[in-house]
Amino acid sequence: MTFAQPATPSPQQLLRILHLEDSAIDHQLVCRALAKGALRCDIARVETLEAFTAAMAQEPFDLILADFRLPGFTALDAWLSIKADKPPPFILLSGAIGEAAAVAAIHEGISDYLHKDDLSRLERVIERALEVRHARLAKERADAELAASERRLAEFAEHLQTTIEQERAAIAREIHDDIGGSLAAANLGLAWLSRHETNPATLAQIQSATDMLQHAIGASQRIMRNLRPAILDQGLFAAVQWLASGFEKRTGISTRLATNNEHLSVAKPIELTAYRTAQEALTNVSKYAACTLVQIDISDADDVLTLEVTDNGKGIGAEELDKPSAYGIRGLRERAKTVGGWLDVSSRAGAGTSIILSVPLTHERQFPTE
């Protein structure tokens, strides 16, 4: 099917019509009515259901006109016999059908109904049926393109998250192997100097340098843990517990953690998604919430992993969530989709914010166990 065709055929286009009619006289009347209009039509007539089925199988038609009652069958039988996924418009053209039956036929998918005594309106009815079909096909194409675009976006988001995690792991290894090794060697050198130096001023300088070096070592370790959360090897609850403890120490915001299962075990991609969600949520809290309390709840009840981070801060307005620069929440939503989950944000001005990640654990089977 070519979707670029106009909704209504132009006078230069040939409209192929199949007319299901057992009366030669009525067929001639239809041909004359159409000949008076602007449409150029090629009309083929069939009388039986077998001939109708054969004609539909042999060549494509742009439109079907059909009497309702024919010898041994009705137009509905003909309509239901069509095997095409996208059948052409089907218009009832009959004098032996009541309004209720016509409405019922339209509910079955038939395009329109016109009484045989009103053939002057036939051209307009045909044009309208073609316009409706064109609009429906255009919408189906747009929906298919949108669905394909969303699939590509989801695949890209998943690829992007995987790439980011790989880059984080690579950077963490470099920090550990290169920077960490150099800092450790420098620390040993300072320790040797402090043991062999007796000058108080020099010892004071060595101690100051050692303190700064210890701070650098601690910072590098913290950065490595943020880049590559090895703590996840201890389980999701332990990892979020470590995250919450560090957050509380850094910010002074009281942070509580609760779970229905401290030993819950989920697939690594889901575990990492939950961890990153908690990490991003706490980062947002520290930047924007202006709160005094954060509550983190983890649950695997009803075979759904749920992670909820709630604060008692100033809340987030809908306009803030929808603004183009709100990449954090938008990124979390896309990340949740990559593991078959979803992210909800609930907030009211002055009443705090809840960020809730939900992932059905039935999706775990699609992920590798390691």
C-alpha positions in Angstrom: 0.0 0.0 0.0 1.3 3.4 -0.9 0.5 5.9 1.8 1.6 8.9 -0.2 -1.6 8.8 -2.4 -4.0 11.6 -1.8 -7.1 10.9 0.3 -9.5 11.6 -2.6 -8.6 10.5 -6.2 -8.1 13.3 -8.6 -10.0 13.3 -11.9 -6.9 11.9 -13.6 -6.7 8.8 -11.3 -8.6 5.7 -12.1 -10.7 4.3 -9.2 -11.1 0.5 -9.3 -14.5 -0.5 -7.9 -15.9 -3.9 -7.3 -19.7 -3.9 -7.4 -21.5 -6.8 -5.7 -24.9 -6.6 -7.3 -27.3 -9.2 -8.7 -29.4 -6.6 -10.6 -27.9 -5.5 -14.0 -30.3 -2.5 -14.0 -29.1 -1.3 -10.6 -25.5 -1.7 -11.7 -26.2 0.5 -14.7 -27.8 3.1 -12.5 -24.7 3.2 -10.3 -22.4 3.5 -13.4 -24.5 6.4 -14.7 -24.5 8.2 -11.3 -20.7 7.9 -11.1 -20.3 9.0 -14.8 -21.9 12.3 -14.0 -19.2 13.1 -11.4 -15.5 13.9 -11.5 -14.3 10.5 -10.5 -12.9 8.2 -13.2 -14.0 4.7 -12.3 -13.4 1.2 -13.6 -16.3 -0.8 -12.2 -16.4 -4.6 -12.3 -19.7 -6.4 -11.3 -20.0 -9.8 -9.5 -23.2 -11.5 -8.4 -22.1 -14.5 -6.2 -20.0 -14.9 -3.1 -17.7 -17.2 -5.0 -17.2 -14.6 -7.8 -16.6 -11.9 -5.2 -14.0 -13.9 -3.4 -12.2 -14.8 -6.6 -12.2 -11.2 -7.8 -10.7 -10.0 -4.5 -8.0 -12.6 -4.8 -7.1 -11.8 -8.4 -6.6 -8.0 -8.2 -6.6 -5.1 -5.7 -9.7 -2.8 -5.6 -9.8 0.7 -4.3 -13.5 0.4 -3.2 -16.3 -2.1 -2.8 -20.0 -1.3 -3.4 -22.4 -4.0 -2.3 -26.1 -4.6 -2.2 -27.1 -6.0 1.2 -29.3 -8.9 0.3 -28.2 -11.2 -2.5 -29.3 -14.8 -3.4 -28.1 -17.1 -0.7 -25.9 -14.6 1.2 -25.6 -11.0 2.4 -23.0 -8.3 2.1 -21.8 -9.1 5.6 -20.9 -12.6 4.4 -18.9 -11.0 1.7 -17.2 -8.5 4.1 -16.2 -11.3 6.5 -14.8 -13.3 3.6 -12.1 -10.7 2.8 -8.7 -11.9 3.9 -6.7 -8.7 3.4 -5.2 -7.1 6.5 -6.2 -3.7 5.2 -9.4 -4.2 3.1 -10.6 -1.4 0.9 -13.6 0.8 1.9 -16.8 -1.3 1.8 -20.0 0.7 1.2 -23.5 -0.8 1.4 -25.7 0.4 -1.5 -29.1 -1.1 -0.9 -32.8 -0.5 -0.7 -33.6 -3.5 1.4 -31.9 -2.8 4.7 -33.2 -0.9 7.7 -31.3 1.7 9.6 -30.7 -0.6 12.5 -29.2 -3.3 10.3 -27.0 -0.6 8.5 -25.7 0.6 11.9 -24.9 -2.9 12.9 -23.1 -3.5 9.7 -21.0 -0.4 10.2 -20.1 -1.7 13.7 -18.7 -4.8 11.9 -16.3 -2.5 10.0 -18.3 -1.6 6.9 -17.5 1.9 5.9 -20.8 3.5 5.1 -24.4 3.0 3.9 -26.4 4.7 1.1 -29.9 4.0 0.0 -30.3 3.2 -3.7 -32.8 6.0 -4.1 -30.1 8.5 -3.1 -27.5 7.8 -5.8 -26.9 11.5 -6.3 -24.9 11.4 -3.1 -22.8 8.4 -4.1 -19.7 10.3 -5.3 -19.5 12.2 -2.0 -20.0 9.0 0.1 -17.2 7.4 -1.9 -14.9 10.4 -1.4 -15.6 10.4 2.3 -14.9 6.7 2.7 -11.6 7.0 0.9 -10.6 10.0 3.0 -11.4 8.1 6.2 -9.3 5.1 5.0 -6.5 7.3 4.0 -6.5 9.0 7.4 -6.6 5.6 9.2 -3.7 4.2 7.1 -1.7 7.4 7.8 -2.3 7.1 11.5 -1.3 3.4 11.4 1.9 4.3 9.6 2.6 7.1 12.1 1.9 4.8 15.0 4.2 2.1 13.6 6.9 4.7 13.0 6.5 6.0 16.5 6.7 2.5 18.0 9.8 1.8 15.9 11.3 5.1 17.1 10.6 4.2 20.7 12.1 0.8 20.3 15.3 2.3 18.7 15.4 4.9 21.6 15.0 2.1 24.2 17.8 0.1 22.5 20.0 3.2 22.3 19.3 4.0 26.0 20.2 0.4 27.0 23.4 0.6 24.8 24.3 4.0 26.3 23.9 2.7 29.9 26.0 -0.3 29.2 28.7 1.8 27.6 28.6 4.2 30.6 29.0 1.4 33.0 31.9 -0.1 31.0 33.6 3.3 30.9 33.1 3.8 34.6 34.6 0.4 35.3 37.6 1.2 33.1 38.2 4.5 34.8 37.9 2.9 38.2 40.5 0.3 37.2 42.8 3.0 36.0 42.4 4.9 39.2 43.1 1.8 41.2 46.0 0.6 39.2 47.7 3.9 38.3 46.7 6.6 40.7 46.0 4.3 43.6 49.4 2.6 43.2 51.2 5.9 43.0 49.5 7.3 46.1 50.3 4.1 48.0 53.9 4.3 47.0 54.1 8.0 48.0 52.5 7.1 51.3 55.2 4.5 51.9 57.9 7.0 51.0 56.5 9.6 53.5 56.3 6.9 56.2 60.0 6.0 55.5 61.0 9.7 55.8 59.1 10.2 59.0 61.0 7.3 60.6 64.4 8.6 59.5 63.9 12.3 60.0 64.5 14.0 63.4 64.1 17.7 62.5 60.8 18.9 64.0 60.0 21.3 61.2 60.6 18.7 58.5 58.5 16.1 60.5 55.7 18.6 60.6 55.8 19.1 56.8 55.9 15.3 56.3 52.9 14.9 58.6 51.0 17.6 56.7 51.8 15.9 53.4 50.8 12.6 54.8 47.4 14.0 55.9 46.8 15.4 52.5 47.9 12.1 50.9 45.5 10.2 53.1 42.7 12.5 52.0 43.6 11.9 48.4 43.6 8.1 49.0 40.2 8.3 50.6 38.9 10.5 47.8 40.2 8.1 45.1 38.6 5.1 46.9 35.3 7.0 47.2 35.4 7.9 43.5 36.2 4.2 42.6 33.2 3.0 44.6 30.9 5.5 42.9 32.2 4.6 39.5 32.1 0.8 40.0 30.0 -0.2 43.0 31.9 -3.3 44.1 29.7 -3.2 47.2 26.9 -4.6 45.1 28.7 -7.9 45.4 27.4 -7.9 49.0 23.8 -7.5 47.7 21.5 -4.7 46.9 20.5 -4.0 50.5 24.1 -3.8 51.7 25.0 -1.5 48.8 22.1 0.9 49.4 22.9 0.8 53.1 26.4 1.9 52.4 25.1 4.6 50.0 22.7 5.9 52.7 25.3 5.9 55.4 27.7 7.9 53.2 25.0 10.3 52.2 24.0 10.9 55.9 27.7 11.6 56.9 28.2 14.0 54.0 25.0 16.0 54.2 23.9 15.6 57.8 20.4 14.7 56.6 18.9 11.9 58.7 18.5 8.8 56.4 16.5 5.7 57.3 16.5 2.4 55.4 13.9 -0.3 55.6 13.4 -3.6 53.7 11.2 -6.7 53.9 14.2 -8.8 52.9 17.8 -7.9 53.7 19.0 -10.9 51.6 17.0 -10.2 48.5 18.8 -11.4 45.3 18.0 -10.1 41.8 19.7 -10.2 38.4 22.7 -7.9 38.1 21.2 -5.5 35.6 18.2 -4.9 37.8 20.4 -4.6 40.9 22.6 -2.0 39.2 19.5 -0.1 38.0 18.1 0.0 41.5 21.5 1.1 42.9 21.9 3.9 40.3 18.3 5.0 41.0 19.0 5.3 44.7 22.3 7.1 44.0 20.7 9.7 41.6 17.7 10.2 43.9 20.0 11.0 46.9 22.1 13.3 44.7 18.9 15.2 43.8 17.9 15.3 47.4 21.2 16.9 48.4 21.0 19.5 45.7 17.3 20.5 45.6 15.1 19.1 48.4 16.1 21.2 51.4 14.9 18.4 53.6 15.7 17.0 57.1 14.8 13.4 56.6 15.1 10.8 53.8 13.4 7.4 53.9 14.5 4.5 51.6 12.3 1.4 51.3 13.3 -1.7 49.4 10.8 -4.5 48.8 10.4 -7.6 46.7 6.8 -8.2 47.7 4.4 -9.6 45.1 7.4 -10.6 42.9 8.1 -6.9 42.1 11.3 -5.1 43.2 10.3 -1.7 44.6 12.8 0.9 45.6 11.3 4.1 47.0 13.3 7.2 48.1 11.1 9.8 50.0 12.2 13.1 51.5 10.3 15.7 53.5 11.6 18.6 51.5 10.1 21.4 49.4 8.9 19.1 46.6 9.2 19.3 42.8 6.8 21.2 40.6 5.4 19.6 37.5 7.1 22.3 35.4 10.5 21.4 36.8 9.9 17.7 36.0 8.9 18.6 32.4 11.6 21.1 31.6 14.1 20.1 28.9 17.1 20.1 31.3 15.6 17.5 33.7 17.9 14.8 32.4 18.3 13.1 35.8 14.7 11.9 36.2 14.3 11.3 32.4 17.5 9.2 32.4 16.2 7.2 35.4 12.9 6.5 33.5 14.8 5.3 30.4 17.1 3.2 32.5 14.1 1.6 34.3 12.7 0.6 30.9 15.8 -1.3 29.9 15.1 -3.8 32.7 11.3 -3.9 32.1 10.4 -1.5 34.9 9.1 2.0 35.3 9.8 5.0 37.4 7.1 7.2 39.2 7.7 10.6 40.8 5.2 11.8 43.3 5.6 15.3 44.7 3.6 18.2 46.2 5.0 21.7 47.0 6.1 21.8 50.6 5.2 18.1 51.1 8.3 16.3 49.9 9.0 14.0 46.9 8.9 10.2 46.4 10.9 8.5 43.6 9.6 5.0 43.1 11.3 2.4 40.9 9.2 -0.8 40.2 10.6 -3.8 38.3 8.6 -7.0 37.9 11.0 -9.8 38.9 9.4 -12.0 36.3 11.7 -10.1 33.8 14.7 -11.6 35.5 14.8 -14.6 33.2 15.8 -12.4 30.3 19.1 -11.5 32.1 22.2 -13.6 32.5 22.8 -14.9 36.0 26.3 -13.6 36.1 
